[in-house]
Amino acid sequence: MLKRIMLVTIVLSLSHFVSLAGAQKQKTETHPLPDTVADDAKLQEEYAAKAFFEGPIWDPAGERLYFTSFVDKDTKILRLDKTGKASVWLDDTKGINGTYLSVEGRMLGAQAYGQHVMSYAFGESGPADTIVVAENPKWNQPNDVCQTPNGNIYFTDPDFKNRKTSAVYVKTTEGEVKKIITSMPVPNGVIASNDGKTLYVGDSHEKLWRSFPILADGTVGEGRLFFDPETSRKDSPDGMSIDAEGNLYLSGRGGVWVASPYGKSRGLIPVPEFCSNVTFGGADGKTLYFTCANKVYSLQMKVKGGQFR
């Protein structure tokens, strides 16, 4: 999330973390590691630099990880060439933040500063071609994006400053852009269920996640509270991912929480830095990548990502 680039680093261990609660009273919280994590797996540092990383996306065809990089308003899309080495794939992105692998195998990107939703074809030295999916100069700053199997594209447009004009939109396959959610103060991360029937949205002000049934016309029905973990951590929800079994991977509130499709906690993956987003990748689809403040990590999993079903 763009407004939290200067957040203080959160220090966590893989089994527990310490936080302040109530009247500065210290307590220890212990949460299980999700059973979807591979046995004896540990976070592996893949890349480090003085930047805020976001928007991880795995290109299955090229078998490469891409992620967005922010140093103030110097925004880029980087490609991880090997552990410890990344190259600039796209410079001056005008704030591409959240990304998503489209049903056509392209990169969708929410462009904050340019008020666009973009689509890029993967090329070796940069985008092979570029398409503007949607644009409106009156939008606040498109933040995250996803797509359902039928081709509808959903994206969030949070009003971080005033919390008055935030919205979630859909761009339907008929080409119509509709405002579908206005009830959330600061909608941030967004993703759909694997069957395209449910939309999940995190809120950076309410510090929780909601779910909405997706209707036949691409709009959504009444939302409900999906996940609000039992933790005193109040760092904001951000990006998210989904595995082939429909479990949600939700960054924020102390690391990356794994929630069942029914909103039940399956545990917490603590991360040493503030984690902005996650995605599945790797040749077998069983590597979870984490973008964070100054770091990119990977973790081996027992399950594949939703895009590898």
GUFILUM-752216 format. One record per residue (C-alpha): residue in three letters; y, z, x. Coordinates in steps of 0.2 Angstrom, whole numbers, padded with zeros to 4 digits, always signed. Layout:
N
ALAYZX
...
This chain:
309
MET+0000+0000+0000
LEU+0017-0005+0007
LYS+0027+0011+0004
ARG+0015+0022+0014
ILE+0016+0014+0031
MET+0023+0029+0039
LEU+0011+0042+0031
VAL+0005+0056+0042
THR-0012+0053+0049
ILE-0026+0062+0039
VAL-0039+0069+0050
LEU-0057+0071+0043
SER-0074+0073+0049
LEU-0090+0064+0042
SER-0096+0080+0033
HIS-0081+0089+0027
PHE-0062+0090+0028
VAL-0049+0105+0027
SER-0034+0104+0015
LEU-0021+0116+0009
ALA-0022+0121-0009
GLY-0012+0133-0020
ALA+0001+0144-0011
GLN-0003+0137+0006
LYS-0021+0145+0005
GLN-0033+0136+0016
LYS-0050+0131+0009
THR-0064+0120+0015
GLU-0071+0106+0004
THR-0088+0099+0007
HIS-0093+0083-0001
PRO-0110+0074+0001
LEU-0110+0057+0010
PRO-0115+0044-0002
ASP-0133+0039-0002
THR-0128+0021-0001
VAL-0123+0024+0017
ALA-0137+0019+0030
ASP-0147+0033+0038
ASP-0138+0040+0053
ALA-0124+0027+0051
LYS-0107+0031+0059
LEU-0090+0024+0058
GLN-0087+0011+0072
GLU-0070+0006+0078
GLU-0068-0013+0077
TYR-0050-0015+0081
ALA-0034-0004+0084
ALA-0016-0008+0086
LYS+0001-0001+0081
ALA+0001-0008+0063
PHE-0003-0004+0046
PHE-0019-0014+0041
GLU-0023-0019+0023
GLY-0032-0032+0013
PRO-0049-0034+0022
ILE-0059-0049+0016
TRP-0075-0057+0023
ASP-0078-0075+0023
PRO-0096-0078+0021
ALA-0096-0096+0026
GLY-0087-0093+0043
GLU-0094-0075+0044
ARG-0078-0068+0050
LEU-0067-0053+0044
TYR-0049-0056+0040
PHE-0036-0042+0036
THR-0017-0041+0034
SER-0006-0032+0046
PHE+0011-0024+0043
VAL+0024-0019+0056
ASP+0039-0016+0045
LYS+0042-0033+0037
ASP+0033-0042+0051
THR+0017-0047+0041
LYS+0002-0057+0047
ILE-0016-0061+0042
LEU-0027-0057+0057
ARG-0045-0063+0060
LEU-0057-0052+0069
ASP-0065-0063+0083
LYS-0075-0049+0090
THR-0074-0030+0092
GLY-0057-0026+0100
LYS-0050-0043+0098
ALA-0041-0051+0084
SER-0031-0067+0083
VAL-0016-0072+0071
TRP-0023-0083+0057
LEU-0007-0084+0047
ASP+0010-0078+0053
ASP+0025-0073+0042
THR+0015-0071+0026
LYS+0030-0064+0016
GLY+0020-0048+0013
ILE+0002-0053+0009
ASN-0006-0037+0005
GLY-0022-0036-0005
THR-0034-0051-0004
TYR-0050-0056-0013
LEU-0063-0069-0010
SER-0061-0082-0025
VAL-0076-0089-0034
GLU-0072-0105-0024
GLY-0074-0096-0008
ARG-0055-0096-0004
MET-0044-0081+0000
LEU-0033-0075-0014
GLY-0018-0065-0008
ALA-0005-0054-0017
GLN+0012-0058-0009
ALA+0024-0043-0010
TYR+0040-0050-0003
GLY+0039-0067-0010
GLN+0033-0062-0027
HIS+0018-0074-0027
VAL+0000-0074-0029
MET-0007-0086-0016
SER-0023-0095-0012
TYR-0029-0101+0005
ALA-0043-0112+0011
PHE-0051-0105+0027
GLY-0048-0115+0042
GLU-0052-0112+0060
SER-0034-0110+0066
GLY-0026-0105+0049
PRO-0026-0110+0031
ALA-0034-0128+0028
ASP-0023-0129+0013
THR-0011-0117+0003
ILE-0009-0116-0016
VAL+0003-0105-0026
VAL-0007-0097-0040
ALA+0007-0088-0049
GLU+0025-0084-0045
ASN+0040-0075-0053
PRO+0055-0069-0044
LYS+0057-0055-0056
TRP+0041-0047-0051
ASN+0042-0031-0041
GLN+0030-0034-0027
PRO+0012-0040-0031
ASN+0001-0028-0022
ASP-0018-0032-0025
VAL-0028-0046-0033
CYS-0046-0049-0039
GLN-0055-0062-0049
THR-0069-0062-0063
PRO-0084-0073-0062
ASN-0076-0084-0076
GLY-0061-0088-0065
ASN-0048-0077-0072
ILE-0036-0069-0059
TYR-0030-0051-0061
PHE-0016-0044-0050
THR-0005-0028-0050
ASP+0014-0027-0048
PRO+0019-0009-0045
ASP+0037-0003-0047
PHE+0035+0010-0033
LYS+0053+0016-0034
ASN+0057+0019-0052
ARG+0040+0018-0060
LYS+0048+0009-0075
THR+0043-0009-0074
SER+0025-0008-0066
ALA+0012-0020-0074
VAL-0005-0028-0072
TYR-0006-0047-0075
VAL-0019-0060-0078
LYS-0019-0078-0074
THR-0031-0086-0085
THR-0041-0102-0082
GLU-0030-0111-0094
GLY-0015-0107-0083
GLU-0007-0094-0093
VAL+0000-0078-0085
LYS+0000-0063-0096
LYS+0006-0046-0094
ILE-0009-0035-0100
ILE-0006-0017-0094
THR+0011-0008-0094
SER+0005+0010-0097
MET+0001+0014-0079
PRO+0016+0021-0069
VAL+0011+0013-0052
PRO-0004+0002-0053
ASN-0011-0002-0036
GLY-0029-0007-0031
VAL-0038-0018-0044
ILE-0056-0025-0045
ALA-0067-0031-0059
SER-0086-0026-0062
ASN-0099-0039-0056
ASP-0101-0045-0074
GLY-0083-0047-0077
LYS-0083-0035-0092
THR-0073-0021-0085
LEU-0056-0020-0075
TYR-0054-0005-0063
VAL-0036+0000-0058
GLY-0030+0014-0047
ASP-0013+0022-0049
SER-0003+0029-0035
HIS+0007+0040-0045
GLU-0006+0048-0056
LYS-0018+0049-0041
LEU-0033+0043-0051
TRP-0042+0027-0057
ARG-0043+0020-0074
SER-0055+0007-0082
PHE-0051-0006-0096
PRO-0063-0017-0106
ILE-0060-0035-0103
LEU-0058-0045-0119
ALA-0063-0063-0122
ASP-0046-0070-0120
GLY-0044-0061-0103
THR-0033-0047-0109
VAL-0039-0029-0109
GLY-0043-0016-0122
GLU-0038+0002-0122
GLY-0040+0010-0105
ARG-0049+0027-0101
LEU-0049+0039-0086
PHE-0063+0032-0075
PHE-0062+0043-0059
ASP-0053+0059-0054
PRO-0063+0067-0040
GLU-0064+0086-0038
THR-0053+0087-0022
SER-0036+0095-0018
ARG-0032+0079-0008
LYS-0017+0070-0016
ASP-0015+0055-0005
SER-0013+0040-0016
PRO-0027+0028-0022
ASP-0026+0011-0014
GLY-0038-0003-0013
MET-0056-0004-0018
SER-0072-0014-0017
ILE-0089-0015-0027
ASP-0107-0016-0021
ALA-0121-0026-0029
GLU-0127-0012-0040
GLY-0109-0010-0047
ASN-0104+0006-0038
LEU-0085+0007-0034
TYR-0078+0011-0017
LEU-0061+0019-0019
SER-0049+0022-0005
GLY-0038+0037-0007
ARG-0039+0056-0011
GLY-0047+0060+0006
GLY-0056+0044+0012
VAL-0067+0032+0002
TRP-0075+0039-0013
VAL-0091+0031-0021
ALA-0092+0031-0040
SER-0106+0025-0051
PRO-0102+0012-0064
TYR-0100+0027-0076
GLY-0087+0036-0066
LYS-0099+0049-0058
SER-0096+0053-0040
ARG-0109+0048-0027
GLY-0100+0056-0013
LEU-0086+0054+0000
ILE-0085+0044+0016
PRO-0071+0053+0026
VAL-0061+0042+0037
PRO-0050+0049+0052
GLU-0035+0039+0047
PHE-0027+0035+0030
CYS-0038+0021+0023
SER-0029+0008+0013
ASN-0044-0003+0008
VAL-0062-0008+0010
THR-0073-0023+0008
PHE-0091-0028+0011
GLY-0096-0041+0024
GLY-0108-0044+0038
ALA-0121-0058+0039
ASP-0132-0048+0027
GLY-0118-0041+0017
LYS-0122-0023+0021
THR-0107-0019+0032
LEU-0093-0010+0024
TYR-0076-0013+0033
PHE-0061-0001+0032
THR-0043-0005+0035
CYS-0032+0010+0040
ALA-0016+0015+0048
ASN-0018+0008+0066
LYS-0037+0005+0064
VAL-0051-0005+0057
TYR-0068+0002+0056
SER-0085-0003+0050
LEU-0100+0006+0043
GLN-0118+0001+0040
MET-0124+0002+0022
LYS-0140+0002+0012
VAL-0133-0009-0001
LYS-0125-0026-0001
GLY-0107-0030-0008
GLY-0105-0037-0025
GLN-0101-0054-0018
PHE-0118-0055-0010
ARG-0128-0053-0026
